[in-house]
Amino acid sequence: MRAFILSVIYLLLFSGFWLLFYEIRIFRRFLELAKRTAADLDSAARQRTLEGRKQLLKLQNRHTFLVWMERQLQYSGLKNRFPRLGVEWWIAGNMVLFAALFPLLCFAAGFWQGAAASAFLMLGEAFVLKALRSINLRRVGSNLMKLLDFLGNYSVTAAEATGVFSQVSRYMDEPLRSALDQCCHEARTTGDSGLALLSMAEKIEHPKFKELARNMEISIRHCADFSALVKSSRKSLREYMRISQERRVMLREAAVNMALLLVMSAAVLFTVGSLTGISVAKLVTGTVPGKIGICGMLLIFCLFAAQMYRAQS
């Protein structure tokens, strides 16, 4: 009996150690798989960056989802705060996040409610990116005239174009400061100021900043004095700011008109409801004219929102 008990204890210990080392091996395999996946993601990001620089040299623009997503991260400022954050890591992180949240949401509220909650989370993420882009766009716009004033005061020539950025950047706000510092560092490292300027133009969303950087790259190749370029850029920026101000005024007037339309529509619905004795909710959702009217209102608001988004982009 004693030998039997010792045999059972030995078998249990052997099984326990075997399972322990087996689990460790599985865990090690998962770690190796995670390391290989991370290396593949970094390699894909580097390859895409090199391909993007080749496209810059050829003055070509690619229109793919990865390029579009890369610009969203760059324009929102997330790329500057987290330098290793690339499109591949962003997509992989979102897939892992929603793969973990979707079953929990479905288990807690049901399939369709979980799908709706996941969709709202995705829309919320897109809204955050859009808000960060708008903040950076306003910051660049408020600093762009100051940048032109500094460039005019320094009497920049082609030989020192990117070198001045390191002296000017300290007076700029983000994301302009980081873009200027990176351009200066890239120009000193590679010796190619033109490519550094083109690369800087892709890091900032503001159209006038892109225009300035590309004009500077052209001036480096064809002339030595930037005084005429700075003067014309000042004039162009003032005209752009004037048009933008007029556009904002028009958008505010349109928003007021849409609010008045909504108030008048609500007043008409309450009036009709009081005359017919039907509640507003039933009048809107339970009658054919109400359904047609609400669909028309939604269509008008969707078109208005699309125009607002297009005007602010």
N, C-alpha and C positions, 0 to 999 in steps of 0.2 A: 504493500500500500504506500509506504514511504517512497519507494522508487517511482511509483506511478505519479505521485504528487510532484516529485522533483522533475519528472519528465514533462508534466503539464506546465510547470513553471518555466522550464527551459524553452518549451515550444512557444509559450506566450511571450517570453523575453525576446526570443529570436524573431517572432512575428512583429513585435513592437519595434525593434531596431530596424528590421527590414522595411517596414512601412515608413519609419522615420526617414531613413536614407532615401527611400523611393520618393517621398514627398519633397525632400531637399533637392533631388535630381530634377523633379518636375519643376520646382520653383526656379532652379538654375536655368532650365531650358526656357522658361518664360522670361527670365531676365535676359538671356542671350537673344531671344526673339525681339524683346523690347529694344535692346541695344541695336540690333540690325535694322529694325524699323526706324529708329531715330536717325541712324546713319544714312539710311536711304532717303529719308525726308530731307535731311540737310544736304545730301548730294543733289537731290532734285532741285532744291532751292538755289544751290550754287550754279547748277547747270542752266536754270532759267534766268538767273541774274546775268551770266555770261552771254546767253542768247539775247537778252535785252540790251546789253551794251553793244553787241554786234548790230542790232537793229538801229540803235542810236547812231552808230557810225554810218550806216546806210541811209539815215534820215527816213526810216520807215516806222510806221506805227502798227502794232498788232492789236487786234480786237478779239480777244479770247476771254473766257470767264476768269482764268487765273490772273491774267493781266489786269482785268477790271477789279478783281478782289484785292490784288496787290496795291492798286491805287487807292482803294477804299481804306486799307490799313495805313498807307503812307499819308494820305490826306487827313485822316482822323488824328494823326499824331501817335497812334499806338506803336507804330514801327520805331519811332524815336525813343519812346519810353521802354519798350521791350525789343532790343535790337535783334534777338534771335527769333522773334515772332514772324513767321512767314505764312504764306497762303496754305502750304501743306499742313503746318501745325495748327493753323486756325480751323481748317476743315476737319482735321482729325479730332481736335478738341471738341468741336461742335457735334460731331458724330457720336463721340463717347458720352458727352453730356446728355444729348437727347435720347440716346440708347438707354441711359440709366433713368432719365426722368419719365420717359413715355410709359413704360410699364407701371411705374409707381402712380402716375396720374390716372392711367386707365383702371388700375386696381382701386384707387380711391374714389373716382368719380364716374367711371364708365368709359367705354371706348371713344365715343364721339366727343364727350367732354374732355377727355385726355388729348384727343387729336386737336380740338379747338384750343386748349390751353397751350399745347406745343406750338401751334401756329402763332398764337399771340406772343409767345416767348421769342419766336423768330422775328416777328414784326417789331417787338421791343428792341431786339438786338440791332436791327436795321435802323430803327429810330435813333438809338444811341450813337451809332456810327454817323448818321446824318447830322445829329446835333454837334458832335465833335468836329465834323468837317466844317459846319457853319461857323463855329467859334474860331477855328483856325483861319478860315477865309476872312473873317472880320479883322482878326489880328494882323494878318498880312496886309490887308487893305489900309489899316491905320498906320502901318510902319513903312509902307512902300514909298511915300513921298519923302519921309525922313531918309530912307536909303538913297534916293536920288539926290537929295541935298548933300549928303556925305560924299557921294561919288563926284558931284560937281565941285565940292570944296577940295577934294584930293587931286583934281586934274588928272584923272586916271588915264594911263596909256596902255597899249596892248601888253607891254612887258610886265606891268604890275597890276593887271586887272584883277586877278584872283588873289594876289597878295594883300590888297587893300581890304578884302573881305574879313580877314582875321582882326583887323583894327576896327572895322565898322560893326562887326557882329555883336560886340559887347554892349552896344547901345540899342540893339534890336530885341524884340520879344520873340518867344517861341511861336511857331516853328521856324521862323525866318532865321533865327540865330543858329540853330543846328544846321540848316541847309547851307548857310554861308561858311560855317566852320568846316563842314564836310567837303564843300567845293574847294576850299583853300587847301585842305589836307590832301585831297585827291590830286589836285594840280601839282602840288609839290612832290607827291609820291610817284606819279606816273609821268610827269612832265608834259602832259597833254591838257592844256587849259581849255581848249575847245570842247573836248569830250567831258571834262569836269563841269563846264557850264551847261551842256546839254543834259547831263545827268542831274544837275541841280534843278533844271526846269521841270523835270518829271517828278520832283519831290514836293512841289508846291502847287496847289490847285488854282491859285489866283491867275486869271488869264493875262493880266498885265505884267505879272512877274515872269510868267513863261515867255511872253513877248520880249521883255527886257533881256532875259538870259539868252534867248536865241539871237537877238540882235547883237548882243555883246560877242557871241560866238562868231557871227558873220563879220563883225568889225575886227576881230582878232585876225581873221584871215585876209582882210582886204585893206585895212587902214590902221593907223597907229594912235589916233586921237579920238577920245570918246566924248568930247565936249558937245559936239553936234548931236550925238546919240542921247546924251543925258537931257539936253534941252528939248529935243523932240519927244522924249519919253515923259518929261514933265507935262508938256502940253497935252499929250495923249491921255495921261493919267487924270488930269483935271477934267477933260471932256468925258472920260469914262465915269468919274465920280459924279459929274453933273447928271449924266444920263441915268446912273444908278439911283440917285436921289429922286429924280422924276419918276422912275419906275416904282420906287417904294411908295411914293405919294399915290400913284395910280393904284397900287395894290391895296393900300389902306382904304382908298375910296371904294374900291370894288368889294372889300370885306364889309364895309359899312352898308353898301347896297345889298349884299347877300344877307346881312343880319336883318335889314328892313324887310326884305322879301320873306324871310322866315317868320318874323313877327306878324306881318300882314297875312301870311298863310295860316298861322295859328289863330289869328282873329277871325278869319273867314270860317275856319273849321268850327270854332266855338259858336259863332253866329248860326251857322247851319245846324249845328247840334242842338242849340236851344230852340230853334224853330221847328225841327222835326222830332225832338224828344229822344234823339239817339246820342249815345255817348260818343265822344271824339274818338276813342280807341276803336269802338265798333264801326264808326263811320269810316275810319281810315283802313281798317283791316277786313271789314265785313262787307263792303260794297265795292262794286266794280269801279265807279268813278273815284272812290277813295284810293283803291289800289293803283289805278292809273296815275292819280295825282302824286302819291308818295313815290312811285317809281320815277316820275318826271323830276320831282324834287331831288331825289338821290342822284339821278343822272346829272342834273345841273351842278350839284355840289361836287360830284366826282370830277366833272370837267373843270370846275373852278379850282379844285385842289391840284389837278394836273397842271393847270396854267400857273398857279402859284409856285409849284415845285420847279417847273421849267424856267420861270422867271428868276428864281433864286439860285439856280444851278450855275 
